[in-house]
Amino acid sequence: MMLTVFIGCFNERETILKAIEEAKSINIDKEIIVIDNCSTDGTKEILKKLKQDEFFKIIFHSKNMGAGYSAQEAIKLARGKYFYGPGADLEYKMSDVYRMIEKAERENLDAVLGSRLLDKKNISKIKLIKERPYWLGTFIATSLINFLYGKNFTDVIGIHLVKTEVLRELNCSFRGQAFTFEEVSKLCKRKYQIGEVSISYTPRTRKEGKTIKAIDIFPAIWAILKVRFWDK
């Protein structure tokens, strides 16, 4: 079994090398696909110095095409049984992939959602939102998907592990951050088998480079509703 590790990046010069190093340390047969979305902070220059081979590919975009577009491109190239996209910002712990694969294999799942909240069910949502307002978007999107599909997920935004052949069947089209919500919505609507495991999460601050904004919830909601009511 081979794993495809996808690292999408945009302006991640402080973390990109460590992200690649952690991906390479995953003790599973794997390939790593890095896609730079036209970085302007020196990330591109760092990546150009790295040696590529059959199992380590780097792709450079000449303009910012969006995180979802990069994921779609990586999915087309992927050769692994599972597709894992932890990103370059180090908010997620690469090694959580072991438990995700173990659950997928043991329960014959098509996808495993890595939840930042599964082991924090007793924590006040209001407290979390006060500490970091972006959690509101997580709760809105997760509640909406749960309501529309009768699910009981705790977090649909965290890192995902999905069978590559399933991702190709989904044929997602959203080019931006809404790609994630389109993916989960299609997995639910088409009745794929989905599990959830707890993952480690170390959020960055805006000063450290976090780019998520409150307005990002609107394309996310549109993606969820579009799949539910108009996707065939």
C-alpha atoms as one frame of an Amber mdcrd trajectory, in Angstrom:
protein
   0.000   0.000   0.000   1.282   3.433  -0.900   0.254   6.782   0.566   0.129
  10.067  -1.327   1.081  13.025   0.866  -0.013  16.300  -0.688   1.535  19.507
   0.619  -0.095  22.597  -0.813   1.608  25.844   0.069   1.417  29.588  -0.397
   3.942  31.844   1.313   5.183  29.262   3.836   8.924  29.915   3.840   9.151
  29.475   7.623   7.582  26.007   7.676   7.818  24.405   4.228  11.109  22.569
   4.778  10.009  21.170   8.134   6.681  20.093   6.625   8.514  18.202   3.880
  10.919  16.700   6.432   8.007  15.476   8.564   6.272  14.049   5.496   9.422
  12.167   4.529   9.650  10.743   8.052   6.271   9.000   7.734   7.254   5.333
   7.911   4.968   4.123   5.104   5.590   3.594   1.392   4.697   7.012   0.053
   5.037   9.693  -2.531   5.076  13.405  -1.720   3.559  16.001  -4.025   4.283
  19.639  -3.215   2.388  22.338  -5.098   3.426  25.944  -4.665   0.562  28.303
  -5.410   2.725  31.162  -6.692   4.369  32.117  -3.410   5.945  35.560  -3.221
   7.783  35.340   0.115  10.718  33.145  -0.911   9.001  29.765  -0.558   9.348
  29.143  -4.283  13.091  29.809  -4.192  13.513  27.399  -1.256  11.651  24.673
  -3.109  13.641  25.141  -6.304  16.783  24.115  -4.445  15.345  20.709  -3.528
  16.075  17.606  -5.560  13.031  15.845  -7.001  12.684  12.159  -7.789  10.042
   9.570  -8.622   8.485   9.837  -5.178   9.019  13.525  -4.496   7.531  15.988
  -6.953   7.274  19.775  -6.794   4.925  21.759  -9.021   4.998  25.540  -9.359
   2.003  27.621 -10.370   2.601  30.848 -12.253  -0.377  32.452 -10.501  -2.468
  31.734  -7.421  -5.045  29.205  -8.568  -6.539  28.474  -5.141  -6.019  25.715
  -2.594  -8.782  23.566  -4.065  -7.312  23.742  -7.546  -3.945  22.561  -6.213
  -5.631  19.646  -4.440  -7.429  18.648  -7.643  -4.149  18.710  -9.554  -2.467
  16.533  -6.922  -5.367  14.068  -6.957  -4.914  13.595 -10.703  -1.233  12.795
 -10.188  -1.619  10.667  -7.054  -0.611   7.000  -7.138  -1.256   6.110  -3.521
  -4.201   4.121  -2.204  -4.923   6.964   0.213  -4.603  10.721  -0.283  -3.488
  12.780   2.719  -3.181  16.570   2.617  -1.728  18.008   5.840  -0.607  21.290
   4.311   2.599  23.191   4.911   1.675  25.261   7.950   2.363  22.552  10.582
  -0.975  23.113  12.311  -1.567  19.374  11.939   0.730  16.597  13.112   1.868
  14.459  10.182   2.124  11.303  12.275  -1.634  11.281  12.936  -1.845   9.587
   9.555  -0.955   6.246  11.190  -4.139   6.173  13.270  -6.194   7.408  10.348
  -4.943   4.644   8.057  -5.348   2.053  10.797  -9.007   3.044  11.253  -9.640
   3.132   7.504  -8.147  -0.331   7.011  -9.746  -1.894  10.088 -13.243  -0.613
   9.311 -12.953  -0.639   5.507 -13.683   3.088   5.275 -13.526   5.297   2.210
 -12.535   8.358   4.221 -11.413   9.327   7.715 -11.933  12.843   9.023  -9.329
  14.073  11.474 -11.240  15.944  14.161  -9.737  18.693  16.294 -12.724  18.419
  18.644 -13.515  14.724  19.043 -11.764  14.504  22.408 -12.994  17.957  23.470
 -16.739  17.365  23.464 -17.122  18.826  26.943 -15.386  22.103  26.114 -17.684
  25.101  25.783 -18.177  26.134  22.169 -18.722  29.713  23.304 -15.362  29.664
  25.063 -13.631  28.345  21.954 -15.248  30.991  19.759 -14.223  33.753  22.177
 -10.641  32.507  22.139 -10.486  32.011  18.382 -13.488  33.373  16.425 -12.772
  31.175  13.379 -14.182  28.221  15.337 -17.618  29.657  14.585 -17.156  28.679
  10.955 -16.232  25.145  12.000 -19.381  24.786  14.099 -21.636  26.249  11.395
 -20.271  24.059   8.587 -20.171  20.890  10.682 -23.702  21.423  12.032 -25.036
  22.094   8.539 -23.549  18.893   7.110 -24.773  16.907  10.118 -28.281  18.312
   9.662 -28.440  17.739   5.906 -27.095  14.181   5.998 -28.037  12.878   9.431
 -24.415  12.652  10.568 -22.803  13.222  13.934 -19.383  14.610  12.998 -17.553
  16.882  15.422 -15.314  18.611  12.854 -15.493  18.482   9.052 -12.661  20.944
   8.496  -9.687  19.132  10.049  -7.259  17.046   8.033  -8.712  14.247   5.864
  -7.539  10.852   4.641  -9.498   9.653   1.601  -9.075   6.815  -0.867  -7.596
   8.314  -4.010 -10.000   6.469  -6.316 -12.910   7.889  -4.300 -11.602  11.446
  -4.628 -11.418  11.007  -8.377 -15.006   9.758  -8.423 -16.113  12.829  -6.453
 -14.720  15.084  -9.185 -14.736  18.201  -6.979 -14.613  21.538  -8.758 -14.327
  24.318  -6.164 -10.940  25.973  -6.526 -10.655  27.740  -3.171 -10.982  26.730
   0.468 -14.573  25.608  -0.201 -13.090  22.495  -1.833 -12.959  20.858   1.608
 -16.680  21.336   2.171 -17.562  20.150  -1.321 -15.489  17.021  -0.715 -17.138
  16.116   2.606 -20.608  16.928   1.271 -20.125  14.662  -1.733 -18.764  11.877
   0.453 -21.936  12.102   2.538 -24.400  12.484  -0.317 -22.969   9.551  -2.245
 -23.018   7.418   0.903 -19.338   6.597   1.162 -18.191   5.087   4.442 -16.703
   7.816   6.632 -15.035   7.610  10.039 -13.618  10.173  12.419 -10.553  10.149
  14.688  -9.078  12.679  17.066  -6.014  14.551  15.818  -3.443  16.965  17.228
  -3.890  20.619  16.351  -1.603  23.585  16.968  -3.317  26.649  15.498  -1.313
  29.541  14.166  -2.126  33.162  14.849  -2.766  35.675  12.087   0.642  37.164
  12.858   2.193  33.752  12.224   0.507  33.508   8.832  -3.030  32.188   9.368
  -5.146  33.392   6.456  -8.654  32.103   7.260 -11.169  34.943   7.479 -14.743
  35.116   8.734 -15.977  35.756   5.193 -14.656  32.325   4.121 -17.731  30.709
   5.700 -19.936  31.969   2.861 -18.340  30.002  -0.012 -18.188  27.024   2.376
 -21.949  27.194   2.983 -22.568  27.624  -0.743 -20.503  24.507  -1.518 -22.446
  22.468   1.046 -25.831  23.620  -0.220 -24.857  23.283  -3.883 -23.885  19.642
  -3.398 -26.966  18.820  -1.327 -29.543  20.313  -3.662 -27.968  20.485  -7.130
 -25.256  17.834  -7.323 -26.302  14.784  -9.321
